[in-house]
Each structure stands twice: as C-alpha cells, then as structure tokens.
C-alpha cells in the first residue's frame, strides 16, 4: 500500500476457524477502501493460520502476522504498534461488521477531531429462532448510547460512557492517542479489555458516538468465550475489574465517574459469579467484595445506575464476609420479591393447603 491508510484494523485470531471467513469478508467488503487489515494469528491450533495466509495472498491491504500463543492482549498490542493508519480499529475474529462501519466512524471522527469515536452493537446468537438471533445490545443499567451528546464530549460531560460496555471493538481511535495506551498483559484472561477501556475513556478529551449498529457481537452458547465459561478463567473477570478500579482512581476522575463505573462492574460480574464452579467461588467473591468495599463509607454514592436487585447485591458484597452468607441473602431476596400468588402456591405445596 503506497498511501497511508485512513484506518488500520487489528484482528486478533485464535481458534475461530468456523467464523473467521465471515469476519474477514465483512472487513474487506468495507465501503471505505483505504484501509489496512492486520491479522494477528496468536498461534491458533486449527486452520486459522492457513486462512490468514490465504486472505493475505488475495488482498494487498492485509498484513499477516503469526506468533506463538501469547494471549489476546499481546496480539492486540502488537497489531496496534504495527498499524500505519490515521485511525485504528479492533475487531474480534468471531464477530462481523456492517459494510459502512469504518466509512461512518472515520467521517465522524474527522468531523469532530476525536480521540475515539464509538458505534453501537448487536448481540448475535445463531441458535435462537430467526427474528430473535440479532438484537440491539441493551445495557442493564439503562445506559443508552442513543442518549450520548451530539458532537464531541468527554467522560466528564457524559459519565455514562464508562458504564455502557467495554466493547473496544466498536470504536476507532486516533493512532497517536491509542498507541500510548496498552492492554495489560493478561494471557488467557477474560474481560482484559475493561481496564484498557477505563484508561482510554478517562484520557480522551474528545469522544463522539455514531448512533447506528455496526458490530454484530457473536454470543453462541458453544462458542468458547467467557459467556459460556464456568471455570478458573472467570476469576479474571473480577481481577480485571479490580485493575479497572485502580486505573480509574489513578486518573483523578474517580468521583466524577464512580456511579456508572460500579454499576458496570456489578452487571458485568454478577452472573459469572453465580455460575462459576464452586471451588472458585470464595476467591471470586473476595475479589468482588474488595471492589465494593470502596463504597462502604461513601455517603455520596447514590447507586444512580443500579436496579433494585443490583443495589441489594452491591450492598450485600459490602455487608457479608463470605460468599455463603451472600448467597443466603440472595435466595431470601428472591423469595421476598416473588409475587403473592406464587408465594401462595409455594405455601400450598409445602403445607398441602
């Protein structure tokens, strides 16, 4: 490529043979043609390395990299370091994107001279009936990108941006901005993009949002990502959330952003905590409790973005020193919230009347 690309797209690749072609075809079919596509094969044991080389031979815009398995963060950091584009994007290799994604994001980024510009995303599950497979991602805290300010803003202007979703792959970043920030080296981790997101959100002076779905985020049950995991890997969800807290406190914007930040941490982790294997529950609980103990004596914290059940669980992390006590609280709370007619039915079954 003789000309400097407008956007470089980094694609970390590992064990996604089933989905990789769909992802790459959606990138190479972009309406913005002046792009660079950096494919980082992270020592994938399937046919991904061959697919990478096959596509590199067909399209001169592709840069093919092969490395021994070192983890997502190493792959992304290497791709960003090599990128020549004015702006840089990151795409997960099992997702796919709309044809006009980079054209629209780039135009918005240039118009408002942003550090990063974000688009919207959908959740895709191929196992659901047609018509329900692909739907707009809805934030459990009620934070909606449709409510983001028009034009450029900072996290101080719209704190909700830190509570929406990490989704580092639904944005483009000005090259000289993002190259100064690195993903933490957490090989094999889950949610390693969370502290990365906290850092670039708190450092960005100009952010914009294009209010259109661009990324189809694949969440098939047997996909093998953190959404279907139950083992030790899920502990890293909590550890990376704790790392994100440290980044936020270091940024000097803790008080301004703490409300949506803690809501994000709660909704991100709570279901994973419930489903993690029993042997890892004590450690996961200890990590989450350490995070929420930050709020123990904070009279200014209003739980602004917490649903009723979220607020109850956050306060339970603070109150109870063991996960067993927390679980008992959770079960009692569920029963307490049951409608009266259901409670009457349970009583009839238990008492026979």
N, C-alpha and C positions, 0 to 999 in steps of 0.2 A: 504494500500500500504506500503510494507516494505521498499522498496527502495525510495530514494529521487527522485521525478520526474524530468526529464530533462526540461520540460516545463509545467507550470501551465497556464490554460486558463480560464479567468474570463468572465462569460456571464451574464450581467445584463438583467433582464427579466421583461417586463411589457406590457400587452395587445398585445401579439403576438401569441395567440393560433393558428392562421391559419398557421403560418410559423415556429413555434418552433421546431417541429419534424424534418423538413428538416435541420435546423441549427444543431441540436444536432447529427443527424445521420452523417452529414459531419465531425463533430469534432471527434466523436467516431470511425469513419472509417479511421482515420489518419494512414499513414504508420509508423509514429513514435508512438510506442505503450506506451512508458514510459512517460505518461502524467497524469496530474491532471486536472480535469474539475470542476470548482467552479461555480455552478449555483445559482445566487442570485435573488430570486423571490422578487421583490420590491412591495409586496402587490398587485399583479395583480388580478383584479376583475373577470377574466374569468377562463378558465380551466388550465391556465399555472401552478398554484401550484400543481395540480394533475399530470400534465405531468412531472414536475420536480421530484416528488416523484417516479413516475413510472420508469423513467430512472435511478434514483439513486438505485433502487432495482435491476436493471438489470446489472449494471456495477459498480464495486467496485472503479473505478477511479473517480467516481463522488462524490463531496461534495455538498449536498443540503442545501441551506440557505433560510429562509423565514423571511422577515422583513416587518414592516408596511411601507406603501408607503412613501418614503423619497426622491426619485429622483435618477436620473442616477448617479450623482457624488457620492452620498453616497453608492450606490450599488457597483460601481467600486472600490471605496476606500476600502470598507470592503473586497471585494474579493482579492484585491492586498495585503492587510495586512495579510490575512489568507494564502496566497499562499506559498507553500513549495518548488516550483520548482527553478531550477538554473536560468531559464529564465521565463518571464511572458508574456502572450499574452492576448488580449482583443478582444472578438468577439461580434458584435451586434446580438441580438437574432432573427432578421428577415432576416439576411444575411446567406450565406453559403460559404464554402471554399473548395478548391481543396485538394485532398487526400494527396498530398505530401507537403503541406504548411509548417508544422512545422518541418518536416524532413529537408527540404531545408533551411529554415531560421535558424534552430539551427546549422546545419553544417557550414553555412556561418558565423554565429556569433562566433562560436568556432574557426574557421579558422583565423578570423581577430581580435578576442578578443574585440568585440564591446560592447558599452553601449546599442546600439539598432541596429537592422537590419530590414530593411523595404522591403516589397514586393510590387507588383503592384496590381491594382484593375480594375474591370469592373463595369459598370452600368447596372443593370438588370431591365427591365420593362416588366412584363408579358402581358401587354395589347397591346404591339406592335406586328406586324406581325412576324412570325418566320423568323429567319435570321437577325432580327434587335433588338431582345429582349436583347441581351447581347453584349455589346461592350466596348472596352478599354476606360477607363476614360482619356479624353484629357483635359489638363489644359488650360483654356482660355488665359493664359499669355504666352503660348508657352513653359512652363517649362515641360520637359520630363524626367522621371526617367531613360530612356534609355541613357541619356547623363550624368548621375551621374558617378563620378570617379570609376574606377575599384579598388577594395580593400578598405581599411579604409580611411575615411576622416572626417573632422569636418565641421561645418557650415561656418567657416571662409574660408575653402578650396572651398566649393561649396555652396554659399549662397542660391541658388535656392531651396534648400531643405525646407526652411521655407515658400516658396511661392507656393509649389505644392498643397497640400491638407492636412488638419489636419489628417484625416484617421488614428487615433491612433490604429485602429483595424486591420491594415495591417502590423503590426510590432511585433517583440518580443523584450523584454527589459531585460537586466541583472537585476536580482532580487535586489541586493544590491544598484543598481543605481535608479531604478524606485520607490522603497519603500520610498525613501527620498522626492519624489515629489507627491503632491496630487492634484486631481481635485478640483477646487473651489466649495464650497457648494452652488450650484445654482439650487435648486429643480425646476423641470418643465421647465428648460431652454432649449434654442436652441443654438447649437454650443458651449456647455460648454467645449468641448474638445480642443477648439482653444487655450486659454491661457495655458492649460496643455501642448499642443504640443510646443508652443513657449518656455516654460520653459525647457522641456527635450531636445529640439533641441539645445538651447543655452548652456546647461550644458554638453552635450555629447562631449567627447573628441574623440571618435572613433565611426563612423557610417558606415554602409555598405548597399548596395541595391542589392537585388536579382531581376534580370530583367525578371520576369515572373508573370503573373496574378495568384494570389492566392485567392483573396476575390471577391465574386460576391455581389456587394452592391445593395440591392433591393431598387428601386425607383418607386414603383407602385403608381399611382395617388391617390388612396383611402387608402393608407397605414396608413396615420395619422401622418407622421413625419413632420419636418419643411418644407420640399419641397412642401407640399400641404397646409400649414397653411396660414392664412391671418390675424389673429387677434393679440392680445396683446403679445402673446408668441414670435412673431417675433422681438419685441423690444430687446429681449435678444440676438439676433444675433449681434446687434450693441453694446450692453453693454459688451458682452464677447469679441468682437473685441477691444473695448477700454481697457478692462482688459489685453488683449494680448499685446497691445501697452505699458502698464505700466510695464509688465513683461520684454519686450524687452529692454526698457530704463534702467531698473534696472540691466539687465545682463551685461551692459557695451559693448554690441555689436551692439548698435543701428546703428551707421554709416555704419558698415560693412554689415548689413542685411536689412536696411531700404528699398532698392529698391524692392526686391521681397516681403517683408512684406506688404507694402502698396498696391502693385498690388493684393496680396491675399485678403486683406480686401475689396478692391473695387469690385472684381469679385464675392466674396462671398456674399456681401450685396446688390448689386445694384438691382438685380431682385426682391429680397424680399422687398426692399424699394418701388419699383414701385407697387407691388401687395398688400402691407399691407393695411388694412382698413383705410379709410380717417381719422377717428378720431385719429389714432395713427401716422399719417404721420408727424405732427410737431415734436413730441418727437423723432421719429426715425431720422428725418433729423438733429435735433440738436445734436444728438449723433455722427452721421457720420461727420457732419461739424466740431465738436470738434476734431475728429481724424485727418481730413485732413488739419485743420488749422496748424498742426505741420509743414506742408510743405510751409507755406505762404512765409517765408523769407529765405527758404533754397535754395540758389543758386546752391548748389552742386547736388541737386536731378535731375536726368535726365529722369525719367519716362521710365526707361530701359525696363521694362516688361509690359508696357501699350500699348494696341492697341490705334489707333487714337481716337475712341469714348470713351475709358476708360480715356485717358488723358484729354479729354474735360470735362468729368463728374467730375473727381477729381478736376480740376481747378474751375469748377462751384461750388462745395461744398465750396471752399475757398472764392469765389467771392460773392456769394449770401447769404443773411442773412435769407431768408425764403424759404420754400420748394416750394411755388407758383412761385417765381422767377426762381428757379432751374428748375421747370417743364417747364416753358415757354422757357427757354434756351434749354432744351432737345427737345421740339417739333420743335423749329426753326432749330436746328441742324439736326434733322431727315429729315426735308423738304429740307434743303440745300444739303444734301447728296444724295437725290433722283436722279436717272439718268435723263438726259434731256428729254428722250422720255416720262417718267412718268410725269414729270412736264408739258410737252406739253399737255398730256391727261387731267391732272387736270385743266389746263387753258381752254381747250376746253369745259369741263363740266361746269365750272363756268361761262364762257363768252358766251358759245354757239357757239364757232368758234375755 
